[in-house]
Amino acid sequence: MRGRRLDDADLAANLARAGRMPRSSARSEREKPAPSYDTSFETLPGYDAIRLQRAVGEKLGLSDPYYRVHEARAGASSRLDGREVVNFASYDYLGINGDPRIVEAVARAARDFGTSVSASRLTAGERMAHRELEQRLAAIYEAEDAIAFVSGHATAVSTIASLLEQRDLIIHDSLIHNCVVAGARMSGATRRFFEHNDLDALEALLRSERHRFNRALIATEGLFSMDGDGPDLARLVEIKERFGCWLLIDEAHSLGTLGATGRGVFEHAGVDPSRVDIWLGTLSKSLVSCGGYVAGSCVLVDYLKSVSPGFVYSVGMPVPAAVASTEALRIMALEPERVRKLQDNSALFASLARASGLDVGTSWGIAIVPIIVGDTLRTVTLAERLLAYGINAFPVLPPGVPERTARLRFFLSCDHTTDQIAEAVSTVRRELDRLLHAGVSVAALPRLIEGGSRMAAE
């Protein structure tokens, strides 16, 4: 730069760029203390809590209830640590996981198409199995079309994030699944929630806020996986039409369980399915495969196939997985007695539990029946004791459910027997009474830890 003398800072910068920084300057740079950064994964928020929970469990002689290894097909029964157990912790509602007809169809698909489609359907192309599955799903909801994703969680995240933006509003049930919350956050839309199944609160929110936004989406579940209840669908449809909103129903647990033929919450409620804008669900429960789906209008499906990141940028569903769900849908239609038996088993479990004084909350008594214990330690200990008697039921703790509502969830199958159901309920009642008598609770932890593993033997 003409007419300007280089000062010391300019000279140092030029020398440094040329790799000729004076030795004294280079040495002083090296001697400066390096900044301190967190590089250990142990410093991640919440990891201390994880370690503390495990340490307390070990001190009390409790085994870790998470990630147990099943050594057999998990249906109404399974095998854990070499022992046969009655299984209430899997979603094989219709008892068709491992059905010979599905296994044979999957084997043929694997022989003909392999185990992967290698890339997204956009680039690697379609297979007729994809379209057949989507057509069957669309027919369930009397919809124009459907789209199948390789991941159930990503289905909700990608769909909501693709449909909404900052000028929009999403209002969801307070107990909605994480996938809807994650999609809402990714979309950038304003997010509000209403108390569980409180449609008066939903109306109040819409009256006060709907006019401030361009598009609005109401999201809820057909059958809630933690509580076993669902919404008043007829009223929901009326509300969404009156306020000019889209309505999304997550059918993950309601397809195959609700309604006379298992078609879901619309059949259960007697509502025209075309009045719901977005039917969303997973293929891993009643349909015994892996993935998710959206059913709705042709325009909705066309749009998602063009822009939804979980579809456009993700590998397509393996053909064997698509074939498994297609065959499951065929069996469900051919054998509606499976749905009736599931509903009968569930109603029996719920009625016996209520008669025993157990708290099943607001459960409809269809497919999912929680036993609400309240205290976290008592819940985990109860699950451990049940397993010792050959009954596998999964404990659900806060923050997965609200504080003081820790519970065991019982997922019923059409394959459970009357004796298995009666034995499970009576064992829960007996062992819970023993824990209450022993004073097992979070509040008693110091005393229990001092006593060590003796607690498990009380």
N, C-alpha and C positions, 0 to 999 in steps of 0.2 A: 504494500500500500504506500504510494508515493507521498512524501511530505510528512511521514510519521516515523519516529524512532521506535525501535523495538524496546520495550521495557523488560525487566527480569522475568515477568510472568510469560510474556510472549516467547522469550528465548527458551525458557524451560519447556513450554508446550511444544515448540518446534523441534527441540532436541529429542523430546520424548517420542514424538511422532516418527522421527528419523532413527529411533533406537540408539541415540547417543546421549542419553541423560547423564549428567555428571555423576560420578560414583557416590559422592556425598549425598546428593539428592535421592538417588536410588536407594541408598542404605536407609535414609530416614523414612522413606515410604514403607520399606520392609519392616521397620521397627514399630510402626504404628500398630496398636492392638487390633486384631480382627474383630468385626462386629459379632455379637453372639446371636445365633439363630437357633430356633427349635428344629432339630433334624431327627429327633427320636419319635417314633410312632407312639411311644408310651406317654407323650405329652398331649396326645389328642384329647379333646374334651370328652369326658365320660368314661375314659378307659380306667381311671381309678375306681369308679363305681363298679365296673365289671369285675375287676380284681377283688374288690371288697366282697361282692356277692359270692364269688367262688370261694373265697377264704372262709366266709361264714358258713357256707354249705358244707365244706370239708370239716370244719370244726364240729358241726352238729351231726356229722355222719350221713349227710344227704348227698345223693348222687346228682350229677348235672342232668336236668330233664331235657336239655336241648341236644339236637343232632344225634339222637339215639339211632343206632344202626339196625334197620329191619333186615332180617335174614330170609324173608319170604315175601310173597305178594301180600301187600297190605290191603285187606278188605275188612270184613267183619271180624276176622282173626288175623294174627300175624305172629312172627317169631322174633323175640328180642333176647339176646344173650343166651341163645339155645333153648329158650322156654316158649311154649305156645301161650299166647295171651289173647283175651277177647279185646278187640281193637275198637275204640271209640274215638280215635284220633286221625282218621283218614276220611276223605271225601267220596268214597266209592258208594254214593247214595243208592244207585240202582244195581249194585252187585255185579257189574259187567267188566270190571278191570280184570283182564286175563281171560275173558270169555273166549272159548275156542274159535268162534266165528270171527272175532276181532283179531285174534292172534294169527289166524290163517290169512285174513285179508291184509294184515300188516306184512306178513312174510312174503306174500305175492308182490306187494308194492315194493318191498326192499329188493327182491330179485329183479324186478322189471326196471326200477328207477334208482336203485341205490339208496343210501342213507342221507344224502344231502343234495340240494339243488344248487349249491356252491356259491350263489350270490343272490342279490335281490331279484325279485320277479321282474322288475323293470328292465334289468340288464340280462339276466340269465334266462328269462322267458317263463311262460306259464306251463303248468301241467294240468291236464284235465281234472286231476284229483282236487286241485285248488278250487276250480270253478264249481265242481260238484258239491263240495263242502259248503261253499258260499251260497249256492242256490238252495240247498237244504236249510241252511240257517235263515235265509231270507223268507223261506216258506213258513218256518215256525212263527215268525212275527207278521206274516202277510205283508212283508215289506217289498220294495222294488228291487233291492239288491243288498249285498253284504260284502264285507271285506274281512279276511282272516290275517291276523298278525302272528308272528312267531313267538311273541311274549304277551301274556295277559296284562302284566303291569304296564308294559310299554304301550299297549293298546290305548289305555285310558290317558296316559301322559301325552302321547303323541296326538291323539284325537283332540283333546281339550286345548293343548298348546297350538294346534293348527287352526282351531275355529275361533279363538278369542284373542283379543289384544288389549292394549292399555285403555282404550275408550269403552271397554265392555265390563260386564259384571257377572260374576258367578256366585250363586248362593247354594250352599249345600247343607245337608244334614250334619249335625255336629259329630256324629259317629261314622261318617263316611270313610271308606278305605283310603289308605295313604296314596294310592295311585291317582285318585281324583285331586287330592290336595297338591301332589307334586305337579300334576298337569296344570292346575290353576296357577301355581307359583311360576312355572315356566312361561305361561302365556303372557304374564304381565297384567292381566285383568285384575280389577278390584275384587277381593274375595270377602264374602260374608258367610256366616253360618247361622242356622236356627237350631234350637234345642231339639233333641231327637224326636222325630215324628210330630213335632208341634207345628201344625200347619197354620194355626192362628198367628204364631210368631213369624212364619214365612210371609203371610199376607201383610203383616205390619211392616216388615222389611221392604217388601215390594212397594207398598204405598208411599213409604218415605224416601226410597232411593231409586226406584226404577227409572224415573224421568231424567235422571242425571246421566244415563248411559245410553250407548248406541244399542248394542246387542246384550241380551241377558240369558244366562243358562241356569236352570235349576237342576241340581244333581242329587240323587238319592239311590238307595239300593232296594231291589225287590225283596230280598231276604238278608237281614244283617247277620254277618258271620259271628259276631260276638254276643248278640242278644237273641237271635232266632225270631225276630219280629220283622215287620215291614210297614210300609206306608199305606195310607188311604189313597189308593191310586186314582179312583174316580174324582176325588176332590182335588188331587194334585193336577190332574189334567184340566179341570175347570179353572183352577188358579192360573196355570201357565197360559191358557188361552185368553183369559181376561186381561192379563198384564203383558201380553205379547212377548213371551219367553220361549226358548227351547227347553225341552224336558229330556234329561238323560237318566235312564234307569240302568243301574249296574245289576246284571242278572247272574253274576258269578255263581251264587248259591241257589237261585230260584229256578233256573232251567233244570228240568228233570225232577224237581221236588214239589213245586206248587201247581195247582190246577189238576183237573181230573185226569189229564193225559201228560202232565209234566211240562206243559208249554210255558210255564212261568207265571209271574205275578199278574199279568193281564188276564190270563185264564182264571186264576184264583179270584180276581176281583170282578170278572165279567165286564171288562173294559175293551173297547175296540183298540187293537194294538196300533193302528195307523194314527191314533191321536197322540202317540209318543214319538218324539222326533228322533231320538237316538237310543237304540237298544245296544247295550254294551255288555260283554261277558267274557268268561274264560272257557277254555276247552279242557281244563285239567280237573274239573270236579265230576259232574255226571257224565261228561263226554270223554273221560279217561285218556286224555292225550296231553298236549302242551300247546299253549298259544292263547290267542284272544280273538275277539271278533266285534265288529260293529255292523248293525243292520239298520237300514233306513231308506231314504230316497236315493234314486239314481244319482242325483246331483251331489248329495253328501258323499256317497261312495266314490264317485269319480274324482271329487276334490281331494279326498284323503289319499287315493291311489296316486295322485299327482304331487302332493306337497307334504304328506305326513312323514316326518323323519324316521319314525319307527317302522315304516313300511318301505319308503323309497331307499333309505340308506342301510337297511338291515337285510340279512339273508332271508330268503323265502322259507316258508315252512317246509320241512322235509315231507316228501310224499307219504311215507308210512304214518307220520303223525296226522296228516290230513285225512288219510283213509281210516285211521282208528276212530276219529270223531264222526266221520260220515257213517261208519258202520254202527257206532253207538246210537246215533240219531235214528237209524233204521230200526234197531232193536227196541228203542224206546217207543217208537210208533207201533211196532208189531206186538209188543208185550206190555200194555198199560197196567197189567196186574202188578208189575214191579213198582210202579208209582204208588198204587193203592197199598201194597204191603209196607212200603217205606212209611207212608203216612200213618198206617195203623200202628207200626212199631214206635214211631215217634210219639204218637198220642198216648200210647201205653206208658212209655218212659216218663213223659211229663205228668201224667195223672198219678202214677206211683210216687214220683218225687214230691208232688204237692201233698199227697196224702201222708207222706212221711215227714212233712214239715220242712222240707228242703226248699230253698229260695230259687225258683227258676226265672225270676224277674218277669219280663213282659213277653216271654217266648210264646209264639203261636203253637208250639209243640209239633212242628213240622221240620224234620231233618236235623235241626240244631236246637239243643236244649242245654243251656248253661246251668251249672249249680254254683250260685254266687255265695262265696265263703266270706269275703270281705278282707280279712287279714292276709297279708302276703305270705308270711312264713307258714301260717296254718294251711294255706292253699297248696304250697309246694310240698309240705310234709304229707298232706292228704293224698296228693298224687303219688308220692313215693310209697305210701302204705297200700294204696290200691294196686300198684304194680306188683307189690309183694304177693298179692292175692290173685295175680294174673289178669288184672284189668288195666288197660292202657287208656288213660284220659289225660289230655294235655292241660297244664296250668297256664292261665293267661293273667299277667300281672300288669300293674301300671308301669309305664305310660300307655301300654296297649289298650287298657281300659281305664276309666276314671278312678281316682284314688278311692280306696276303701271298697272297691267292687271287684277285687281279685276273684277269679273263678276257675272252675274246671269246665271245659267245653266238651260236650258229648255229641258227636256226629253219628247219627243213626244210619243204618243201612237196611235195605229190604232183606238182607241175609241174616241179620241178628235174630236170634230165637227169643221166644218169650222167657225162657229160663235165664238166658244171659242178661236180658234187660232187668228182670226181677232181682237177680243176684247182684248186679251192678248197683242198683238203687239201695238195696239193703246194706251192702258193704259200705257205701258212702255214708249212710246214716250212722252205722255203728262206729266207723273209724272217726267220723267228725265228732261224735259225742265223746269218744276217748280223748281226742285232742283238746276239746273244750274243758273236759274234766282235768286234764293235765296242765291247763293254763298255757298252752303253746300259742304264742303270739309274738309279733314284733316288739311289743312293749316289754315282754319277758326275756328278750334276747340276752341281756347281761347274765341273768341267772342260768339260762339254758346253755350259753357258751361255757360258763364255769362248770356246768355239769357235763359238757362235752357230748359225746355220742350216746350217752344214756337216754337222751330224749327220744331217739328213734325206737327204743325198746319199751317206752312207757305204754 
